[in-house]
Amino acid sequence: MPRLLGVDIPGNKTLPYALRSIYGIGPKIADDVIEAAKMDSNRRAHELSEEEINKIAGIIADKKLKVEGDLRRDIMGNLKRLQAINCYRGIRHRRGLPVNGQRTQSNARTRKGKRKTVSVSKKVESDK
């Protein structure tokens, strides 16, 4: 498996799909990088030479794309800032609820997690 920008990309996939395994690179950016490198998009990632891998890494660096650790750090910093200033979005992130106005009464199981059953206990009567 070739290693690109600190990530092992799957060698059995074609280049556009293999590049998508890097956090921050999607379909459009992967196609743009391959086009800028003047490579065949039907080639498999394990067929790349060390020189070609360095060329792809150089193109990503030249385009000043934030990928992997830098992008993750920026996103986490943005969320921490929202939570620190106690804005609505930050509070929703902190509580683990949907952020963008989605309905929560009947849906939002992905954000809220597994259902928690709240049991009702009987009141114990004391002798008089």
N, CA, C and O of each residue as an XYZ file, in Angstrom:
512
protein
N       0.841     -1.180      0.000
C       0.000      0.000      0.000
C       0.887      1.245      0.000
O       1.757      1.404      0.857
N       0.652      2.120     -0.971
C       1.432      3.357     -0.995
C       1.054      4.289      0.152
O      -0.085      4.292      0.618
N       2.008      5.063      0.588
C       1.764      6.002      1.691
C       1.861      7.422      1.144
O       2.874      7.812      0.563
N       0.792      8.184      1.339
C       0.730      9.543      0.811
C       0.232     10.475      1.903
O      -0.859     10.271      2.434
N       1.008     11.489      2.246
C       0.669     12.468      3.281
C       0.378     11.812      4.625
O      -0.500     12.254      5.366
N       1.120     10.757      4.929
C       0.964     10.086      6.215
C      -0.196      9.115      6.280
O      -0.542      8.635      7.359
N      -0.805      8.816      5.133
C      -1.956      7.913      5.098
C      -1.660      6.786      4.123
O      -1.165      7.020      3.020
N      -1.965      5.563      4.537
C      -1.860      4.429      3.620
C      -3.076      4.444      2.720
O      -4.202      4.272      3.186
N      -2.853      4.651      1.424
C      -3.988      4.638      0.498
C      -4.125      3.223     -0.059
O      -3.118      2.550     -0.280
N      -5.365      2.760     -0.292
C      -5.565      1.391     -0.762
C      -4.966      1.198     -2.154
O      -5.284      1.935     -3.087
N      -4.098      0.200     -2.279
C      -3.381     -0.020     -3.526
C      -4.197     -0.653     -4.624
O      -3.863     -0.506     -5.799
N      -5.266     -1.357     -4.272
C      -6.034     -2.066     -5.292
C      -7.071     -1.187     -5.973
O      -7.712     -1.631     -6.926
N      -7.258      0.055     -5.512
C      -8.256      0.952     -6.099
C      -7.609      1.860     -7.139
O      -6.400      2.094     -7.122
N      -8.453      2.370     -8.053
C      -7.941      3.322     -9.028
C      -7.623      4.641     -8.325
O      -8.097      4.896     -7.218
N      -6.818      5.471     -8.978
C      -6.318      6.688     -8.340
C      -7.401      7.614     -7.787
O      -7.268      8.070     -6.652
N      -8.477      7.917     -8.543
C      -9.463      8.841     -7.975
C     -10.089      8.319     -6.682
O     -10.363      9.093     -5.765
N     -10.312      7.029     -6.611
C     -10.929      6.447     -5.418
C      -9.913      6.261     -4.296
O     -10.261      6.371     -3.120
N      -8.678      5.985     -4.643
C      -7.647      5.808     -3.621
C      -7.337      7.134     -2.924
O      -7.101      7.159     -1.716
N      -7.337      8.233     -3.679
C      -7.033      9.533     -3.079
C      -8.123      9.976     -2.116
O      -7.855     10.758     -1.204
N      -9.339      9.495     -2.299
C     -10.449      9.883     -1.430
C     -10.287      9.337     -0.019
O     -10.992      9.776      0.890
N      -9.378      8.394      0.185
C      -9.170      7.865      1.533
C      -8.396      8.856      2.399
O      -8.253      8.646      3.603
N      -7.896      9.934      1.791
C      -7.227     10.995      2.540
C      -8.293     11.961      3.021
O      -9.099     12.440      2.223
N      -8.311     12.254      4.312
C      -9.321     13.128      4.902
C      -9.185     14.522      4.314
O      -8.123     15.138      4.409
N     -10.252     15.024      3.707
C     -10.243     16.356      3.114
C     -10.176     16.334      1.608
O     -10.260     17.388      0.976
N     -10.027     15.156      1.005
C     -10.009     15.041     -0.450
C     -11.240     14.257     -0.875
O     -11.423     13.099     -0.498
N     -12.077     14.910     -1.664
C     -13.293     14.298     -2.177
C     -13.165     14.016     -3.662
O     -12.069     14.087     -4.217
N     -14.287     13.693     -4.313
C     -14.245     13.339     -5.734
C     -13.680     14.441     -6.634
O     -12.845     14.168     -7.496
N     -14.123     15.664     -6.443
C     -13.701     16.766     -7.315
C     -12.222     17.066     -7.151
O     -11.503     17.212     -8.140
N     -11.768     17.157     -5.930
C     -10.357     17.481     -5.685
C      -9.463     16.344     -6.174
O      -8.388     16.590     -6.721
N      -9.906     15.091     -5.978
C      -9.119     13.947     -6.450
C      -8.960     13.998     -7.972
O      -7.871     13.759     -8.494
N     -10.044     14.307     -8.677
C      -9.967     14.411    -10.137
C      -9.054     15.562    -10.552
O      -8.278     15.422    -11.497
N      -9.135     16.695     -9.861
C      -8.295     17.845    -10.185
C      -6.814     17.534     -9.977
O      -5.973     17.928    -10.784
N      -6.502     16.829     -8.897
C      -5.105     16.489     -8.597
C      -4.550     15.544     -9.652
O      -3.412     15.707    -10.091
N      -5.340     14.558    -10.062
C      -4.879     13.597    -11.071
C      -4.690     14.291    -12.417
O      -3.748     13.998    -13.153
N      -5.603     15.218    -12.728
C      -5.491     15.966    -13.983
C      -4.254     16.859    -13.963
O      -3.551     16.952    -14.969
N      -3.980     17.508    -12.853
C      -2.808     18.377    -12.735
C      -1.518     17.573    -12.807
O      -0.506     18.072    -13.300
N      -1.540     16.336    -12.324
C      -0.354     15.481    -12.364
C      -0.180     14.806    -13.715
O       0.833     14.152    -13.964
N      -1.177     14.967    -14.595
C      -1.170     14.362    -15.938
C      -0.978     12.847    -15.855
O      -0.108     12.274    -16.511
N      -1.810     12.223    -15.035
C      -1.767     10.772    -14.866
C      -3.057     10.163    -15.382
O      -4.082     10.837    -15.488
N      -2.990      8.880    -15.701
C      -4.168      8.150    -16.147
C      -5.017      7.805    -14.924
O      -4.517      7.236    -13.954
N      -6.292      8.151    -14.978
C      -7.154      7.912    -13.816
C      -7.543      6.448    -13.668
O      -8.130      6.066    -12.656
N      -7.222      5.617    -14.668
C      -7.551      4.190    -14.580
C      -6.435      3.371    -13.935
O      -6.594      2.170    -13.717
N      -5.316      4.011    -13.631
C      -4.217      3.289    -12.991
C      -4.553      2.971    -11.549
O      -5.305      3.696    -10.899
N      -3.995      1.893    -11.060
C      -4.174      1.501     -9.666
C      -3.099      2.184     -8.814
O      -2.014      2.512     -9.294
N      -3.428      2.383     -7.566
C      -2.520      3.110     -6.680
C      -1.222      2.341     -6.437
O      -0.172      2.957     -6.254
N      -1.273      1.008     -6.434
C      -0.047      0.239     -6.178
C       0.919      0.290     -7.357
O       2.074     -0.114     -7.221
N       0.468      0.782     -8.514
C       1.328      0.888     -9.693
C       2.158      2.173     -9.695
O       3.028      2.342    -10.550
N       1.900      3.078     -8.752
C       2.601      4.355     -8.716
C       4.039      4.179     -8.240
O       4.322      3.398     -7.332
N       4.939      4.927     -8.876
C       6.328      4.924     -8.426
C       6.470      5.950     -7.299
O       5.559      6.736     -7.039
N       7.608      5.928     -6.648
C       7.871      6.870     -5.552
C       7.864      8.306     -6.078
O       7.408      9.222     -5.393
N       8.365      8.491     -7.281
C       8.403      9.820     -7.896
C       6.989     10.351     -8.152
O       6.718     11.531     -7.930
N       6.101      9.487     -8.614
C       4.724      9.900     -8.896
C       3.964     10.214     -7.597
O       3.149     11.136     -7.560
N       4.230      9.454     -6.553
C       3.595      9.726     -5.252
C       4.047     11.087     -4.733
O       3.241     11.856     -4.208
N       5.342     11.383     -4.882
C       5.859     12.690     -4.460
C       5.267     13.818     -5.294
O       5.032     14.915     -4.789
N       5.027     13.540     -6.580
C       4.427     14.542     -7.466
C       3.004     14.877     -7.013
O       2.616     16.045     -6.989
N       2.228     13.848     -6.654
C       0.854     14.061     -6.173
C       0.873     14.837     -4.863
O       0.077     15.757     -4.674
N       1.781     14.470     -3.952
C       1.892     15.183     -2.674
C       2.282     16.638     -2.897
O       1.798     17.529     -2.199
N       3.158     16.879     -3.871
C       3.565     18.245     -4.185
C       2.418     19.074     -4.733
O       2.295     20.254     -4.405
N       1.580     18.472     -5.563
C       0.426     19.183     -6.129
C      -0.547     19.559     -5.023
O      -1.075     20.671     -5.010
N      -0.786     18.634     -4.094
C      -1.698     18.919     -2.978
C      -1.130     20.055     -2.126
O      -1.877     20.918     -1.664
N       0.180     20.057     -1.918
C       0.814     21.121     -1.140
C       0.768     22.457     -1.894
O       0.558     23.504     -1.281
N       0.965     22.424     -3.236
C       0.940     23.652     -4.042
C      -0.440     24.296     -4.050
O      -0.561     25.521     -4.066
N      -1.480     23.465     -4.041
C      -2.848     23.992     -4.044
C      -3.263     24.494     -2.663
O      -4.357     25.032     -2.489
N      -2.377     24.310     -1.686
C      -2.623     24.727     -0.298
C      -3.923     24.144      0.245
O      -4.719     24.838      0.877
N      -4.116     22.854     -0.015
C      -5.298     22.169      0.494
C      -5.043     21.735      1.932
O      -3.973     21.212      2.247
N      -6.016     21.949      2.795
C      -5.907     21.447      4.160
C      -6.406     20.018      4.163
O      -7.558     19.750      3.822
N      -5.541     19.112      4.547
C      -5.908     17.706      4.598
C      -5.428     17.113      5.907
O      -4.544     17.654      6.572
N      -6.031     15.987      6.260
C      -5.658     15.199      7.437
C      -5.569     16.031      8.714
O      -6.557     16.659      9.095
N      -4.434     16.055      9.376
C      -4.302     16.639     10.705
C      -4.638     18.120     10.768
O      -5.297     18.569     11.706
N      -4.187     18.889      9.770
C      -4.472     20.327      9.766
C      -5.971     20.587      9.678
O      -6.502     21.442     10.387
N      -6.643     19.853      8.812
C      -8.084     20.037      8.633
C      -8.843     19.597      9.879
O      -9.765     20.283     10.321
N      -8.462     18.463     10.442
C      -9.113     17.991     11.668
C      -8.925     18.992     12.806
O      -9.857     19.244     13.570
N      -7.732     19.559     12.923
C      -7.432     20.534     13.968
C      -8.274     21.795     13.786
O      -8.787     22.345     14.760
N      -8.418     22.251     12.543
C      -9.233     23.438     12.274
C     -10.698     23.201     12.625
O     -11.337     24.056     13.238
N     -11.226     22.055     12.241
C     -12.627     21.745     12.514
C     -12.863     21.659     14.014
O     -13.842     22.204     14.524
N     -11.960     20.970     14.731
C     -12.110     20.873     16.184
C     -11.988     22.252     16.842
O     -12.693     22.544     17.808
N     -11.097     23.094     16.319
C     -10.953     24.448     16.843
C     -12.224     25.266     16.650
O     -12.620     26.026     17.533
N     -12.858     25.108     15.496
C     -14.108     25.829     15.236
C     -15.204     25.387     16.207
O     -15.952     26.214     16.729
N     -15.290     24.072     16.445
C     -16.311     23.569     17.366
C     -16.031     24.036     18.792
O     -16.956     24.402     19.518
N     -14.779     24.027     19.192
C     -14.431     24.497     20.537
C     -14.779     25.975     20.695
O     -15.267     26.390     21.747
N     -14.529     26.770     19.652
C     -14.849     28.203     19.696
C     -16.350     28.412     19.847
O     -16.785     29.235     20.653
N     -17.150     27.664     19.069
C     -18.603     27.785     19.166
C     -19.092     27.423     20.569
O     -19.993     28.074     21.099
N     -18.508     26.399     21.165
C     -18.908     25.987     22.502
C     -18.457     27.001     23.545
O     -19.157     27.233     24.531
N     -17.299     27.601     23.332
C     -16.770     28.550     24.316
C     -17.593     29.833     24.373
O     -17.753     30.420     25.443
N     -18.114     30.270     23.231
C     -18.883     31.519     23.231
C     -20.353     31.273     23.535
O     -21.160     32.203     23.511
N     -20.703     30.022     23.820
C     -22.067     29.641     24.199
C     -23.116     30.058     23.177
O     -24.212     30.475     23.548
N     -22.787     29.948     21.896
C     -23.799     30.230     20.890
C     -24.691     28.994     20.741
O     -24.373     27.923     21.258
N     -25.789     29.152     20.041
C     -26.773     28.081     19.907
C     -26.139     26.821     19.322
O     -26.337     25.720     19.837
N     -25.376     26.994     18.242
C     -24.745     25.833     17.609
C     -23.775     25.142     18.558
O     -23.696     23.914     18.582
N     -23.033     25.929     19.341
C     -22.090     25.347     20.288
C     -22.788     24.546     21.371
O     -22.323     23.477     21.767
N     -23.917     25.075     21.850
C     -24.685     24.362     22.875
C     -25.222     23.054     22.318
O     -25.192     22.031     23.003
N     -25.717     23.074     21.076
C     -26.227     21.846     20.453
C     -25.109     20.821     20.280
O     -25.324     19.627     20.494
N     -23.912     21.281     19.894
C     -22.778     20.367     19.768
C     -22.435     19.770     21.121
O     -22.190     18.568     21.227
N     -22.415     20.598     22.153
C     -22.052     20.138     23.487
C     -23.028     19.091     23.989
O     -22.619     18.111     24.612
N     -24.320     19.284     23.725
C     -25.342     18.347     24.200
C     -25.499     17.118     23.305
O     -26.197     16.171     23.670
N     -24.857     17.127     22.144
C     -24.956     15.986     21.238
C     -26.289     15.912     20.517
O     -26.782     14.823     20.223
N     -26.871     17.064     20.232
C     -28.151     17.143     19.540
C     -27.931     17.667     18.126
O     -26.865     18.210     17.836
N     -28.924     17.515     17.229
C     -28.770     18.043     15.876
C     -28.553     19.553     15.902
O     -29.146     20.259     16.716
N     -27.709     20.034     15.017
C     -27.279     21.419     15.052
C     -28.071     22.300     14.090
O     -28.299     23.474     14.383
N     -28.489     21.764     12.963
C     -29.009     22.603     11.886
C     -30.524     22.668     11.824
O     -31.077     22.786     10.731
N     -31.211     22.597     12.942
C     -32.649     22.810     12.958
C     -33.496     21.591     12.654
O     -34.689     21.729     12.383
N     -32.915     20.406     12.690
C     -33.702     19.219     12.402
C     -34.644     18.903     13.557
O     -34.417     19.309     14.697
N     -35.703     18.173     13.237
C     -36.689     17.757     14.222
C     -36.081     16.694     15.130
O     -35.330     15.836     14.666
N     -36.399     16.748     16.413
C     -35.811     15.789     17.351
C     -36.837     14.935     18.073
O     -36.468     13.979     18.755
N     -38.130     15.262     17.939
C     -39.118     14.495     18.705
C     -39.208     13.061     18.212
O     -39.312     12.132     19.012
N     -39.169     12.879     16.895
C     -39.356     11.527     16.379
C     -38.107     10.968     15.706
O     -38.025      9.759     15.490
N     -37.147     11.798     15.375
C     -35.958     11.314     14.673
C     -34.690     11.695     15.437
O     -34.715     11.804     16.663
N     -33.615     11.893     14.742
C     -32.314     12.305     15.293
C     -31.668     11.215     16.138
O     -30.947     11.527     17.085
N     -31.905      9.955     15.822
C     -31.299      8.866     16.601
C     -29.790      8.828     16.400
O     -29.065      8.398     17.297
N     -29.310      9.259     15.265
C     -27.872      9.220     15.035
C     -27.150     10.148     16.000
O     -26.136      9.767     16.585
N     -27.659     11.355     16.172
C     -27.018     12.314     17.076
C     -27.298     12.010     18.541
O     -26.410     12.133     19.385
N     -28.538     11.611     18.848
C     -28.924     11.428     20.244
C     -28.447     10.104     20.812
O     -28.344      9.955     22.030
N     -28.156      9.141     19.950
C     -27.706      7.840     20.426
C     -28.869      6.904     20.673
O     -30.013      7.203     20.332
N     -28.559      5.765     21.272
C     -29.561      4.758     21.540
C     -30.589      5.274     22.531
O     -30.271      6.063     23.421
N     -31.826      4.821     22.367
C     -32.899      5.270     23.262
C     -32.619      4.861     24.697
O     -32.143      3.759     24.968
N     -32.927      5.777     25.614
C     -32.762      5.495     27.035
C     -34.153      5.460     27.651
O     -34.850      6.474     27.673
N     -34.554      4.306     28.146
C     -35.883      4.164     28.736
C     -35.878      4.778     30.130
O     -35.006      4.497     30.952
N     -36.865      5.615     30.370
C     -37.017      6.226     31.679
C     -38.146      5.495     32.377
O     -39.293      5.544     31.935
N     -37.824      4.825     33.456
C     -38.862      4.028     34.160
C     -39.552      4.889     35.221
O     -38.985      5.840     35.759
N     -40.774      4.517     35.487
C     -41.550      5.208     36.516
C     -41.610      4.305     37.724
O     -42.032      3.154     37.618
N     -41.190      4.813     38.880
C     -41.206      3.970     40.074
C     -42.455      4.308     40.893
O     -42.904      5.453     40.933
N     -43.004      3.266     41.551
C     -44.196      3.472     42.370
C     -43.798      4.145     43.681
O     -42.716      3.918     44.222
N     -44.705      4.972     44.167
C     -44.471      5.636     45.427
C     -44.763      4.650     46.555
O     -45.834      4.043     46.584
N     -43.838      4.488     47.468
C     -44.004      3.543     48.569
C     -44.887      4.188     49.643
O     -44.606      5.284     50.127
N     -45.979      3.464     50.005
C     -46.880      3.990     51.029
C     -46.374      3.567     52.407
O     -46.036      2.403     52.622
N     -46.328      4.499     53.315
C     -45.872      4.179     54.676
C     -47.072      3.897     55.550
O     -48.167      4.396     55.290
N     -46.872      3.092     56.593
C     -47.945      2.746     57.535
C     -48.287      3.949     58.411
O     -47.407      4.710     58.814
N     -49.587      4.109     58.701
C     -50.024      5.229     59.550
C     -50.703      4.728     60.784
O     -51.137      5.524     61.616
